Structures are given as structure tokens and as C-alpha cells.
């Protein structure tokens, strides 16, 4: 039955389409396959129809697959951005918490740093150089032989020059706002919460890192008429230094206990503290102008000398016997207290000065 | 083809979207089943790229079934899709081993219940025909797609494409097919050459 006149089902387009689209039953398909088993043109025709249908279907799938891929890319991009936003928000929250914690926990530590970051441009006149510890010692020695009047003049000149020192303090940070300038000399630097106040910086050098060789501090009288506890500090040796010639020449005669220099031997090296007292009249003009008149404050000059740190208390109420019984205590890293028989004077030391240890006369 | 009440969650939603022709359904079912199908392919010597192809092909086959009305809801969509993926991956592996899968031989029918057409769709020759279809342009392209891919009836095509009736669609379809054959012949492609 292989002649050309024989009709095959592949001549029926509708049946062919049903066959290729699999819209016939399995039995029907088996029968149709058997019918064209020996008809090669029928198989070729069926193959042709199948290829066209398959191509069309392939094209349809390609279009749909492209749409799916596009959608998936968009979906992933959206998810990625969502994750990014979440990550960004989390980072902002963490940074905010970190900054908050930093402010809370480390603000106290930052404050002194800012203080020391002050850039002090200190222009010192030639005369004022005498205020530095090194030069003051030498000057005292050289002046020792001078007549009394000359020394008086020298003292006055010294005081004036110290008050006339031109200080330019370029302050950074909060301090610039909290300490408005009174005059070129009267740049006040307040140590908040301190028992004593650090006042005018007097010293050499113009770099922020260097510690001045002398500093004015205002001692706060914290306790009056309190007995001093002897067991707080043991002083091994107290050397009293009476430079009578010098004191007689430098001090006015009206002030009998004006220069009582007491050297305290300390446990720690470089801790000699020389306590001396001078009259309020000897207070430099610049300092006396700053005085608020409070009874509980004592103007004190801290100086570094070759012998140690010299504290000069400008107060008329302290007598010679008080000075002899004075005890210097280091109560914390940056605080010292000078205990006199009838009062205690506290100082808060700035950085560079807090190596002062305790000692006893 | 209504899904049972206990499947009225994502499956019902996906099927509804597919019937409407909304391809958001493709993304939904892709994302729901990707993990399982990728795992299947990787466990059977496939790569990540193979897995990606398999899941995309499977999702599209499901789409075709639903769109052509040949889908019967007898199991969850994930189960059905997994079965399709298994067949697709199996055929891909066979095709890799044999470079001429277009021959109408009995071994075609060994791959599950896949029809001959299904097997030929993935061949290189069908890709050539698809390229010719691209050149054909509309409305022939759409008409042939609706008939051979989406398996719409001539009445439905007439309604969708604005033809007068099914007879017009039949006539138009014949013309379009002849045009496609001509494009293929002009490009040197021999139809039915096996």
C-alpha cells in the first residue's frame, strides 16, 4: 500500500495538528503511527509540521523566559536595595548609640584633653623673664647683694612686668566660650568642679605641649579650724630655708613674716616643695585686680625651681608658726591640699604639675 | 480545574494569575520552588546554571499547561513543578549524551510522558524556526503563538484578535504558516529533513 494514490491521515491538516499538539488519545496515536510506518513522505510531512510547531513554541518560551528573567532581576535589585536600606538604618542607629555612649562615658576624660590642647602664644617682655623659675633663682642670687631700695624697685618691676606680659591665648573648643578674656593678662581658665582654680598661666614657651614653669592658682580654703591629721603623710625630713639676706632685701620691713621659706623633703624624686608666704601687698597688680575679695581664696604662685616646686601663698593671715606646721598632702592625681593649723587650702593642678607628691614640714 | 478549598492559599493565587496571563505568577512560583529544584539538579550532577535553566523551563511548562487548559489540579503546585523539573533535567541530560534528539525514534518516548513536540521544542532546529518567526512579524506571529503555543481554539483566537470567525482564523493561519515556511526555505533551512 505504498502507491501515490493511497490517502494517508497526514493529508488531513486538522488531524495532523491534533497529532502534533497531542490532542489525541494514546491509542489513537498508536494507530496513526502504525498507519504511516511504511510511508516515508507521511513521516516527512509530519516531521515538517512538528518542527514548525516546535519552533513556534520555542519562540513563545523564549519570550516568556525573557520576561521571567527581567522580573527576577528587578525583584533581586529591589531586595538588594531593601537590604541596603536596612543595613544603612542599622549603621546609623549603631553610630548614634556609639556617639551617645562616648559622650556619656568619656566626656569627663575629654575635658582635660581639651584644656591641654590650648595653644598658648606667649609673648614675654624681657623684664618678665624674671618670673620664670630658672631666671628667678639666678636673679635672686644676683640681687642678693643689692641695696634694699633697689630690690624693692626690682620687686615692683617684676610685678609690673608680670602683669604686663602679653599673652595671646588662642583657645580651642569649649574653653574659648567658657572663659572670656578680661584683659591680655587676665585670661582665666576655670577648672570646673575643681577645689581650686587654675588662673593665669605664667611661663615660657609658646607650644601647647610645654608646661609653664610658673602658674598662678587660687587656693580654696576648704576647712577652717580643723585639726590636721598627722597620720596622713609621713614626712621624713623638713628643711627650713631661711634666706634672711634675700628676704630682708626683698620684703618690706612692715611685713615681718613675709618670706618664710620651708623646704619639704618628699618621698618621690623631684617632689621638693618649698612653701613660702608673702603679704597681700606683694601681690602683683594684675593679680590683685583680679581678686574677687572672697575670704576663702588664697592667691598662690606655683613655680618650678631647681630645688623643687615653690608655692608662694599671698595671704596676711598666715603667720610664721603656721608655715612651720604646714603639711602638704596630695589628695588625688591632680589635687593637693596645704594644711595649716587653722585651715586647709586646696588646689587643683593642671597637667604637668600633678607630679607633686605629699610632704610634711 | 478549581483547586480544592485546602489549597486556597498561594497555589490558588498563582493559578488565578496564570490564567489571567499575569507573569507575576511566574516569579511567585519560581521563588517558592527554587531551593528544592536547585538542590535536585545539583544532586544529579548538574551545575547552578543547569539548575537555573531547569527551574525556568519548568515554570514555563507549568504556565503553558495552565494557559492551554491541560493542567489538572491533583497535587500541590510545588509537587507538580518538582515532577516537571525532574523530567526537564532528565531530558537535558539525555540530550547532552546524544547530539541528535530530533529523530522520531522510539527512544524519544522513553522520557516520561513527554510528547514528540515537547521533545523537539528544545532542539536546535526549533531555535532556527523561532528565529524565522521573529522575522514574520505581527499579526501572523501572534496568531501562530496563540494556536501552537497557547493552544487556543480558533474561536478564542478570533475573539482575541478581532477576526470575524474561526474560519477566518483557519484561513489566516494557513497563510501565515506558508509565509513562515518560505522564510525558512529562503534561509536555506530544509523542513522535515531528518
Interface residues (C-beta under 8 A of the other chain):
Chain A: X13 X20 X21 X22 X23 X43 X44 X45 X46 X47 X48 X50 X51 X52 X53 X54 X55 X56 X57 X58 X59 X60 X61 X62 X64 X65 X67 X68 X69 X71 X72 X75
Chain B: X23 X24 X26 X27 X30 X31 X56 X57 X59 X60 X63 X64 X102 X104 X115 X116 X117 X118 X120 X121 X122 X123 X125 X126 X127 X128 X129 X130 X132 X133 X134 X141 X144 X145 X148 X149 X150 X151 X174 X177 X180 X181 X191 X192 X194
